[in-house]
């Protein structure tokens, strides 16, 4: 189901990847989707949770943990359908409080908590770092149609390292 949804987003864009088209891509009835997910946003959020998996917070110290996390999320956002799904579900969440709650609890909170533990930083600083990283990566993709270049990801890593020092 998740692969079909991300293929639909990749091929049709977030707006074009309707529940009807996702169901057709998955070879199931639309009612099958709605039995499990109340909206496209909730389905796409679960797709993102599945596509991302656990964050590899590898490293001996803050600098290495930050670098591995940023390179990981940059690569994930560059995968087919993932960046478009991220951006689209965030836009939908602007006017949908229920979807914001789903995004917060299912997608952001597990990564926030893992980063707080790994970095020993308070919630507000970790949320700011997540906003800067994901916002920057999605902005670049939206402006260029491509994932951020590796050299720019490295610069983003250095910028975040400075903030956390």
Protein Blocks (a to p, Z undefined) as FASTA:
>chain_A
ZZmmmmmmmmnojmlmcfklmmmmnopafklmmmmpgbfklmmmmmmmmmnopaddedjb
fklmmmmmmmmmmmmmmpghklmmmmmmmmmmmmmmklmmmmmmmmmmmmmmmmmmmnop
afklmmmmmmmmmmmmmmmmmmnopacdfklmmmmmmmmmmmmZZ
